Amino acid sequence: MDRWMGKVALVTGASAGIGAAIAEELAKKGLRVIGLARRIEKVEELKEKLGRIKGELVPWKGDITKQEEIARTFQWIKHKFGTIHVLVNNAGIARQEMLIDGKIEHFKEVLDVNVLGLTICTQHAYKLMKETGVYNGHIININSIAGHQIPNTEIPKFNIYAASKYAVTALTETLRQELRYLKSKIRVTSISPGMVETDIRDSCLTPGALEALNDDVNKKSMTTAILKPKDIADSVLYVLATPPHVQIHELTIKPLGEVF
């Protein structure tokens, strides 16, 4: 990780869960990390908790469903830091509804964050890297097991979430092919976790539905273990630490015994 010391990273959805863990670990490794979130006070609390570390965590308020806010964010990054070296597209949402009768406006929200927000951030990151001569940057998409197979549970309420994550899988490969065509040395990685203990899992389910989901998972799995946000943050450190000529295109990480 030494070559990333002092480099600039943007982590979207950095207020809690996986995003907060990634922002924390990158800052501890010496990167200058912009923690982008709508709930900026949560990122500010994390910064206060970290105290003195090798790098720094810079809270920044923004909503990736709004193109003008993404553009403003990258303009500020260019003015403040000069460039960007790492983009972690982590922001994601889910809604507790079935596909057959869910509200279309909720589905649009999921697509706006999980697909379009990711895509627009990627466009701006690539443009800034190219403009400022960063030819060995890294774009990391926090995907999901649901982006490779539909989780088979007794509560089928993944609705459009899985489709949005399948889109992330396709977008990651599309980006890889485009970068290869452009002879770019910018790397791209998709990290697909299984069940993780996060706000997104808890907030999109009622207490009863969450308990039922946990029971269903525990019945089908060999263990009651569940991934922690730091497990995903460690996987980000792993892919960044590989040599510049190595691209980990897809990394799957599951709790032991998970059947999904």
Secondary structure, 3 states (H helix, E strand, C coil): CHHHCCCEEEEECCCCHHHHHHHHHHHHCCCEEEEEECCHHHHHHHHHHHCCCCCEEEEEECCCCCHHHHHHHHHHHHHHHCCCCEEEECCCCCCCCCCCCCCHHHHHHHHHHHHHHHHHHHHHHHHHHHHCCCCCCEEEEECCHHHCCCCCCCCCCCCCHHHHHHHHHHHHHHHHHHHHHCCCCCEEEEEEECCECCHHHHHCCCHHHHHHHHHHHHHHCCCCCCECHHHHHHHHHHHHHCCCCCCCCEEEECCCCCCC
